[in-house]
Amino acid sequence: MSIVISGTKLALSIRERLSKDILVAAKIHGRVPKLAVILVGNDMGSLSYVKGKEKAAKEVGILIDTYHYQEDIKEIDVENKIRELNNDNSVDGILVQLPLPKHINTDYIINLVDPSKDVDGFHPRNVASLYLKQTGISPCTPKGVITLLDSKNITIEGKRAVVVGRSNIVGMPMAKMLLDRNATVTICHSRTKDLASITKEADILIACLGKAKYITADMVKEGAVVIDVGANKDPLTNKLCGDVDFDNVSLKASYITKVPGGVGPMTICCLLENTFIAYLGHFKK
Ligand code: NAP
């Protein structure tokens, strides 16, 4: 039976520390950090993610302003808002909630955000910083996964890590962060042949493919550490579930995360941390 790594508990303790740090910093700098969120349309998932971010930000003492636009807003209006926020010295972080409607060019919009305010770590300059090992803002979800592993003192160096998924926001930066910690990393994707033969070699298995309960016990090595990034709707229950068949995989893994209560809370926590880092950075300029 495996040990469940609770992202909820870990996020709570990090948020407690962060709120204290924010109090101290606000006394020094005369204001608290401020995060601006751009939300377009009424996608249920996006609305709920933004609500969660608003609640978490307020709890740690970060001001949060959400600019909620109708689905048919013109790209130029979003562009103008971002330019305005870039120039507003009271704004430390800008988050564009994805996905954006099809008529808005997501890459173009993300590229407009001032990299020093890009708390999601999606701007090409921050992406390049990660790949070149330079100082920048790291993407929240993979950063959260590394924090989860470190919280249990799980050795990454020298381990065989397998990342299932290669998206720009999760799989690729995840693989790079594990590589930077000296794991031997394999990245799998939808064209990978005989996925199970590769996942079975993993000491550390990161599931970020977005397919409900796809990773089954027969795909996992006895004693592996299994981190489930997935956030899917269970087709049977309609409830939130991960990419891993938790009930059966937890009988084989040494450590495992659950959905909900695993990576999700850590992603939000890292967003708050990134906002605080961006805030401190602005006073160093
Ligand atoms: P994405 O952009 O859809 O990428 C999915 C990746 O998985 C792609 O690289 C795809 O391969 C690969 N894949 C799909 N089916 C596969 C299969 N059968 N075998 C092997 N690889 C397969 O998704 P994402 O944005 O990275 O998100 C992944 C999951 O994490 C989703 O469930 C999402 O909701 C969740 N998520 C959770 C958090 C959190 O905070 N908990 C944050 C972000 C995302 P190709 O490249 O070949 O298409």
Boltz pocket constraint, residues with backbone or C-beta under 6 A from the ligand:
constraints:
  - pocket:
      binder: B
      contacts: [[A, 141], [A, 164], [A, 165], [A, 166], [A, 167], [A, 168], [A, 169], [A, 170], [A, 171], [A, 188], [A, 189], [A, 190], [A, 191], [A, 192], [A, 195], [A, 207], [A, 208], [A, 209], [A, 210], [A, 211], [A, 228], [A, 229], [A, 230], [A, 231], [A, 232], [A, 263], [A, 264], [A, 265], [A, 267], [A, 268]]
      max_distance: 6.0
